[in-house]
Amino acid sequence: MLLILFVFPESGFSHKTKLASPDKRYYNIMYTMAMKIMSWNVNGIRAWEKKGKLEWLLKESPDMFCIQETKAEFEQLSDELKNIPGYFPYFDHSKGRKGYSGVAIYTKTKPNKVEYSIGGVPELDAEGRFIALFFKKIVVITTYFPNGGSGPDRLEFKLRYYEQFLKYINKLVKQGYSVVFCGDVNTAHTEIDLARPKANEKNTGFLPIERAWINKVIANGFIDTFRLLNGDVKNKYTYWDMKTFARDRNVGWRIDYFFVSSDLKNKVISSIIHEEILGSDHCPIEIRLGK
């Protein structure tokens, strides 16, 4: 059996893949030396586990798995979730409301540093929405951006979170880091990012002021990797309302993203929406970054 070791000296990542026989797909991976990162709003990690999705994760074997909406504290997890073979787990949870929000990252390579704050604003950090893993030259962030529903106060909270987050990632770039951030942004960017744009023009998640923030992120040099590689492809969504069985009709929203700083643009090999994978009202998304 052939064992190939992929090493990423610029970021400190490594990836091992066993090859049973020569295969064109594996040779493509060998030549690109791709680092695989996946992200998923699981809508409750304990329920997700009961649906057999831990086996799915082990099969996919990403270098990093970023999770949003865990709805649990680390101590509440099963031993299997606490100790996934080959991964270092990092969790953040809501400090004042049980079973709400929460994010996590499982990584095969231990980071040099971990941060759980977007910049010293306590009320923005209290809901457990943010984890940043620092490696030698790259920072990987998962975040669960607030939903703007439930009244004007929550929309204002969401917009404050947006602005503070952008300040945070801009600061990282100024410090010389490459940045990857992913998660549930809770906003569809353009009309092709949701099935019914006209019907949602006045609804949170597609308000002009929310969409303008994504424009601002892009203007600051961050790249929506899905649009980078897939252009204006339509009918590709990451979230569907479960109450109306919207997934059966593909009446969805693309609100889950991978963004990268501009210096990583030429290293993005693929950006994929896995709409075929069930287990949540969202589906997993994936990127591969080359050396």
Buried (B, 14 or more C-beta within 10 A) or exposed (E): EEEEEBEBEEBBBBBEBEBEEEEEEBEEBBEBBBBBBBBBBBBBBBBBBEBEBBEBBEEBBBBBBBBBBBBBBBEBBEEEBEEBEEBBBBBBBBEEEEBBBBBBBBBBBEBEEBBBBBEEEEEBBEBBBBBBBBBEBBBBBBBBBBBBEEEEEBBEBBBBBBBBBBEBBBEBBEEEBBBBBBBBBBBBBBBBBBBBBEEBEEEBBBBEEBBEBBEEBBEEBBBBBBBBBBEEEEEBBBBBEEEEEBBEEEBBBBBBBBBBBBBBEEBBBBBBBBBEBEBBBBBBBBBBBBB
